[in-house]
Amino acid sequence: MALVTVSAIFLRWLPQHGLPILLLFAVSAGAAAAIYATQRRRYSVSSDGIHQGNVDADITAVLWTAFAGVLLGGLGVGIVLMG
């Protein structure tokens, strides 16, 4: 939900910073959609792991989320400094 809210805030900045904001919107909306699309599978795997007493961390999901956050931060700073 937080990434969806951030996407809406980026659209609010469109008049001040121009079309490059759409790149931020695309990254945050894409990350939100990916999280939503994989949520059921991740919860099912975690539930099975809890039932078996062996829960492994989903390193891939953590790294992709971290990558999206770093990309959003870098793009945001770049867009603000350019405008």
URRA-V58031 format. One record per residue. RES is the residue in one letter. SS is DSSP state (H for helix, E for strand, C for the rest). Layout:
res = (RES & RES)
ss = (SS & SS)
This chain:
res = (M & A & L & V & T & V & S & A & I & F & L & R & W & L & P & Q & H & G & L & P & I & L & L & L & F & A & V & S & A & G & A & A & A & A & I & Y & A & T & Q & R & R & R & Y & S & V & S & S & D & G & I & H & Q & G & N & V & D & A & D & I & T & A & V & L & W & T & A & F & A & G & V & L & L & G & G & L & G & V & G & I & V & L & M & G)
ss = (C & H & H & H & H & H & H & H & H & H & H & H & C & H & H & H & H & C & C & C & H & H & H & H & H & H & H & H & H & H & H & H & H & H & H & H & H & H & H & H & H & H & H & H & H & H & H & H & H & H & H & H & C & C & C & C & C & C & H & H & H & H & H & H & H & H & H & H & H & H & H & H & H & H & H & H & H & H & H & H & H & H & C)
